[in-house]
Amino acid sequence: MSDVVRLDQASTFELLTVVSLLLVAIVGTLIAVQAYRGYRRNDSQAMLYLAIGLALLTLGPFVVNVVLTSLGGTEQPTIVFVENVSRLAGLCSITYSLYGTT
């Protein structure tokens, strides 16, 4: 656990990185919620897949990072791999929402 940085000991760059990740997660979640509301309002499968994709693309990696880092014992390459799998699944869902639904 020696590579975990406490917020009170973090550099300005590390704090800005955390804030930017948090903002991406928040804004992405707000957009995903709007897409989900569009799905509910119009019963549009495309909007549902768009909402899922946006959540996996923006919120997923943030949650994965926070959870796996907090649990400890997970190596950084594993965390990066799981984050990238979430991003890839999100992009696939968005692609399906654009081309695969009717």
Contact map, one row per residue, 1 for C-alpha under 8 A:
111100000000000000000000000000000000000000000000000000000000000000000001100000000000000000000000000000
111100000000000000000000000000000000000000000000000000000000000000000000000000000000000000000000000000
111110000000000000000000000000000000000000000000000000000000000000000000000000000000000000000000000000
111111000000000000000000000000000000000000000000000000000000000000000000000000000000000000000000000000
001111101100000000000000000000000000000000000000000000000000000000000000000000000000000000000000000000
000111111100000000000000000000000000000000000000000000000000000000000000000000000000000000000000000000
000011111100001000000000000000000000000000000000000000000000000000000000000000000000000000000000000000
000001111100000000000000000000000000000000000000000000000000000000000000000000000000000000000000000000
000011111110000000000000000000000000000000000000000000000000000000000000000000000000000000000000000000
000011111111111000000000000000000000000000000000000000000000000000000000000000000000000000000000000000
000000001111111000000000000000000000000000000000000000000000000000000000000000000000000000000000000000
000000000111111100000000000000000000000000000000000000000000000000000000000000000000000000000000000000
000000000111111110000000000000000000000000000000000000000000000000000000000000000000000000000000000000
000000000111111111000000000000000000000000000000000000000000000000000000000000000000000000000000000000
000000100111111111100000000000000000000000000000000000000000000000000000000000000000000000000000000000
000000000001111111110000000000000000000000000000000000000000000000000000000000000000000000000000000000
000000000000111111111000000000000000000000000000000000000000000000000000000000000000000000000000000000
000000000000011111111100000000000000000000000000000000000000000000000000000000000000000000000000000000
000000000000001111111110000000000000000000000000000000000000000000000000000000000000000000000000000000
000000000000000111111111000000000000000000000000000000000000000000000000000000000000000000000000000000
000000000000000011111111100000000000000000000000000000000000010000000000000000000000000000000000000000
000000000000000001111111110000000000000000000000000000000000010000000000000000000000000000000000000000
000000000000000000111111111000000000000000000000000000000000000000000000000000000000000000000000000000
000000000000000000011111111100000000000000000000000000000110000000000000000000000000000000000000000000
000000000000000000001111111110000000000000000000000000000110010000000000000000000000000000000000000000
000000000000000000000111111111000000000000000000000000000010000000000000000000000000000000000000000000
000000000000000000000011111111100000000000000000000000000000000000000000000000000000000000000000000000
000000000000000000000001111111110000000000000000000001101110000000000000000000000000000000000000000000
000000000000000000000000111111111000000000000000000001100110000000000000000000000000000000000000000000
000000000000000000000000011111111100000000000000000000000000000000000000000000000000000000000000000000
000000000000000000000000001111111110000000000000001001000000000000000000000000000000000000000000000000
000000000000000000000000000111111111000000000000011101100000000000000000000000000000000000000000000000
000000000000000000000000000011111111100000000000001000000000000000000000000000000000000000000000000000
000000000000000000000000000001111111110000000000001000000000000000000000000000000000000000000000000000
000000000000000000000000000000111111111000000011011000000000000000000000000000000000000000000000000000
000000000000000000000000000000011111111100000011001000000000000000000000000000000000000000000000000000
000000000000000000000000000000001111111110000000000000000000000000000000000000000000000000000000000000
000000000000000000000000000000000111111111110010000000000000000000000000000000000000000000000000000000
000000000000000000000000000000000011111111111111000000000000000000000000000000000000000000000000000000
000000000000000000000000000000000001111111110000000000000000000000000000000000000000000000000000000000
000000000000000000000000000000000000111111100000000000000000000000000000000000000000000000000000000000
000000000000000000000000000000000000011111110000000000000000000000000000000000000000000000000000000000
000000000000000000000000000000000000011111111000000000000000000000000000000000000000000000000000000000
000000000000000000000000000000000000011101111111000000000000000000000000000000000000000000000000000000
000000000000000000000000000000000000001000111111100000000000000000000000000000000000000000000000100011
000000000000000000000000000000000000001000011111110000000000000000000000000000000000000000000001110011
000000000000000000000000000000000011011000011111111000000000000000000000000000000000000000000000100000
000000000000000000000000000000000011001000011111111100000000000000000000000000000000000000000000100000
000000000000000000000000000000000000000000001111111110000000000000000000000000000000000000001101100000
000000000000000000000000000000010010000000000111111111000000000000000000000000000000000000001100100000
000000000000000000000000000000111111000000000011111111100000000000000000000000000000000000000000000000
000000000000000000000000000000010000000000000001111111110000000000000000000000000000000001001100000000
000000000000000000000000000000000000000000000000111111111000000000000000000000000000000011111100000000
000000000000000000000000000110110000000000000000011111111110000000000000000000000000000001100100000000
000000000000000000000000000110010000000000000000001111111111000000000000000000000000000001000000000000
000000000000000000000000000000000000000000000000000111111111100000000000000000000000011011000000000000
000000000000000000000000000100000000000000000000000011111111100000000000000000000000011111100000000000
000000000000000000000001100110000000000000000000000001111111110000000000000000000000001000000000000000
000000000000000000000001110110000000000000000000000001111111111000000000000000000000000000000000000000
000000000000000000000000000000000000000000000000000000111111111100000000000000000010011000000000000000
000000000000000000000000000000000000000000000000000000011111111110000000000000000111011000000000000000
000000000000000000001100100000000000000000000000000000000111111111000000000000000010000000000000000000
000000000000000000000000000000000000000000000000000000000011111111100000000000000000000000000000000000
000000000000000000000000000000000000000000000000000000000001111111110000000000100110000000000000000000
000000000000000000000000000000000000000000000000000000000000111111111000000000100010000000000000000000
000000000000000000000000000000000000000000000000000000000000011111111100000000000000000000000000000000
000000000000000000000000000000000000000000000000000000000000001111111110000000000000000000000000000000
000000000000000000000000000000000000000000000000000000000000000111111111010000100000000000000000000000
000000000000000000000000000000000000000000000000000000000000000011111111110000100000000000000000000000
000000000000000000000000000000000000000000000000000000000000000001111111000000000000000000000000000000
000000000000000000000000000000000000000000000000000000000000000000111111110000000000000000000000000000
100000000000000000000000000000000000000000000000000000000000000000011111110000000000000000000000000000
100000000000000000000000000000000000000000000000000000000000000000001011111000000000000000000000000000
000000000000000000000000000000000000000000000000000000000000000000011011111101100000000000000000000000
000000000000000000000000000000000000000000000000000000000000000000000000111111100000000000000000000000
000000000000000000000000000000000000000000000000000000000000000000000000011111110000000000000000000000
000000000000000000000000000000000000000000000000000000000000000000000000001111111000000000000000000000
000000000000000000000000000000000000000000000000000000000000000000000000011111111100000000000000000000
000000000000000000000000000000000000000000000000000000000000000110011000011111111110000000000000000000
000000000000000000000000000000000000000000000000000000000000000000000000000111111111000000000000000000
000000000000000000000000000000000000000000000000000000000000000000000000000011111111100000000000000000
000000000000000000000000000000000000000000000000000000000000100100000000000001111111110000000000000000
000000000000000000000000000000000000000000000000000000000001110110000000000000111111111000000000000000
000000000000000000000000000000000000000000000000000000000000100000000000000000011111111100000000000000
000000000000000000000000000000000000000000000000000000000000000000000000000000001111111110000000000000
000000000000000000000000000000000000000000000000000000011001100000000000000000000111111111000000000000
000000000000000000000000000000000000000000000000000000011101100000000000000000000011111111100000000000
000000000000000000000000000000000000000000000000000000001000000000000000000000000001111111110000000000
000000000000000000000000000000000000000000000000000010011000000000000000000000000000111111111000000000
000000000000000000000000000000000000000000000000000111111000000000000000000000000000011111111100000000
000000000000000000000000000000000000000000000000000011001000000000000000000000000000001111111110000000
000000000000000000000000000000000000000000000000000010000000000000000000000000000000000111111111000000
000000000000000000000000000000000000000000000000110110000000000000000000000000000000000011111111100000
000000000000000000000000000000000000000000000000110111000000000000000000000000000000000001111111110000
000000000000000000000000000000000000000000000000000000000000000000000000000000000000000000111111111100
000000000000000000000000000000000000000000000100100000000000000000000000000000000000000000011111111110
000000000000000000000000000000000000000000001111110000000000000000000000000000000000000000001111111110
000000000000000000000000000000000000000000000100000000000000000000000000000000000000000000000111111110
000000000000000000000000000000000000000000000000000000000000000000000000000000000000000000000011111110
000000000000000000000000000000000000000000000000000000000000000000000000000000000000000000000011111111
000000000000000000000000000000000000000000001100000000000000000000000000000000000000000000000001111111
000000000000000000000000000000000000000000001100000000000000000000000000000000000000000000000000000111
